[in-house]
């Protein structure tokens, strides 16, 4: 989930609270960068979805392997 930040409004709020403009812009830039970086994090939902896909693949390969082994046993037996 991506989050956005209104950097101009945040800078205005900080300067209105008494922070000098240069510092306010730097603080807001750091916050915006941290928000952007955090959007790259995986969530529990992301992990659960990937785990479900991997489980499906493992089951598929197990079925295929069982079929191959069964066919091999029938041919040799």
C-alpha atoms as one frame of an Amber mdcrd trajectory, in Angstrom:
protein
   0.000   0.000   0.000   1.505   3.316  -1.079   1.264   6.425   1.023   1.705
   9.964  -0.229   2.656  13.069   1.656   1.859  16.649   0.699   5.366  18.008
   1.104   4.370  21.643   0.566   1.637  21.496   3.212   3.925  19.692   5.655
   6.670  22.275   5.099   4.160  25.103   5.612   2.947  23.552   8.884   6.490
  23.211  10.206   7.439  26.765   9.278   4.170  28.042  10.790   5.140  26.261
  14.003   8.418  28.175  14.081  10.883  25.966  12.235  13.066  27.728   9.672
  12.203  26.918   6.047  15.477  25.136   5.211  15.154  22.771   8.179  11.449
  22.226   7.487  12.175  21.233   3.879  14.910  18.828   5.029  12.659  17.212
   7.641   9.820  16.797   5.145  12.210  15.345   2.548  13.430  12.744   5.055
   9.853  11.831   6.001   8.835  11.540   2.336  11.861   9.358   1.620  11.076
   7.112   4.598   7.464   6.768   3.437   8.664   5.790  -0.038  11.110   3.240
   1.360   8.462   1.710   3.613   6.216   1.090   0.602   8.759  -1.534  -0.519
   8.263  -3.598   2.656   6.364  -6.860   2.509   3.200  -7.197   4.490   1.819
 -10.309   6.147  -0.788 -10.446   3.389   1.978 -10.398   0.756   3.754 -13.252
   2.511   0.564 -15.285   2.898  -0.260 -14.899  -0.798   3.239 -15.961  -1.841
   3.144 -18.913   0.557  -0.179 -20.038  -0.935   1.321 -19.891  -4.461   4.359
 -21.878  -3.341   2.167 -24.491  -1.662   0.217 -24.912  -4.890   3.442 -25.393
  -6.835   4.739 -27.968  -4.346   1.472 -29.901  -4.519   1.558 -29.811  -8.321
   5.124 -31.104  -8.418   4.292 -33.822  -5.881   1.417 -35.012  -8.068   3.605
 -34.956 -11.180   6.384 -36.840  -9.402   3.930 -39.441  -8.091   2.603 -39.917
 -11.627   6.102 -40.349 -13.041   7.035 -42.831 -10.320   3.810 -44.766 -10.863
   4.458 -44.908 -14.615   8.050 -46.017 -14.056   6.950 -48.788 -11.697   4.333
 -50.016 -14.180   6.903 -50.125 -16.983   9.470 -52.025 -14.931   7.035 -54.275
 -13.102
